[in-house]
Amino acid sequence: MRLREAQNRTITNSIEMTKKAIAAALATKPFRAFRVRSTEGPPLSVPAPDFAFLSPNGRLLGVFTDGGDGVKYLEVASIVSIEESGA
């Protein structure tokens, strides 16, 4: 699998987004807000590193909703890109 960073600062993977790529986006210092795009619905915003987490086995990504009172779970295999949101 080959990851590439395009001019619009989108990290994409045509097969599946890996646990390692997501963990790297969450650990970036200084943190840069990003959106996760998947085949499961609209993009989800991650404005800070504590708004998202990977399951221990790396199969699920949890993203807290904007209000912080709910969480959306995505299968990592369904993630098609991570885009910097600039916010």
N, C-alpha and C positions, 0 to 999 in steps of 0.2 A: 504494500500500500504506500502511496506517495502523497504526502500533504504538500500543498502549495499555498503561498500567500500572494494573493492578487493585489493589484494596485488599489482596490477599494478596501484593503486590509481585511479580506474575508479568508478564513481558513476553511478549505473544503477538502472532502475526501469522497471520491465517487463510490467507494464500497461501504465503509462505515467509519464513524468518528470513534477514535479510540479513547480509552480511559486516560491514557497518557496525555493526549492532546487537550482533553477537557481539564485535567488536573493542572497542566501547564498554564492554561488560560486563567484558572482560578488563583494560581500562585504568582502570577506576574507582578513584579514590583517595579514601579508603582502600579497598582491595579488599574486596569482600563475596563470600563463598563462594556458589556457585550450583549448581543442577542443570540439565542440559540434557535436555529431553524430545524424543524424536523418534518417528517411525513405525517405526524400525528395532529397537526393543527397549526394555529397561528404562532409566530415567533414569540419566544419568552425572553423578557429582559432580565439581565443580571447586573444590577447597578453597583453591587459591592460583593466581595467574596463570600460573605456570610449569608447571601441570598441563595446559594446553590451548594449542593453536596453530591458526592458520588456514593453509591452503595459500596460496602466493603468488597464485593466481588466485581465491581465496575460495570455491571449490567444495567443499572438504573441511575438516572440523574434526577435529583429532586431540585425544584426551583420554587422558592417562596413567591407567592403572588404579590402584586404591588402593595396591598395593605398589610402584608406580612402575616395575615391570619389564616392563610391556606397554603397548600403546596401542590404543585403539579409534578407528576412523575413521568419521565420519558424513558423509553428503552434506548440505551446508548446506540444500538444498531440502527435506530430510526433517525438519528441526528445527521443532517446533511451539511450543515455549516455552522460556524461561529463567526459572527460579524461584530467588529467593534462598533459600539453605538455612539461613542463620543459624548455620552451623558453620564 
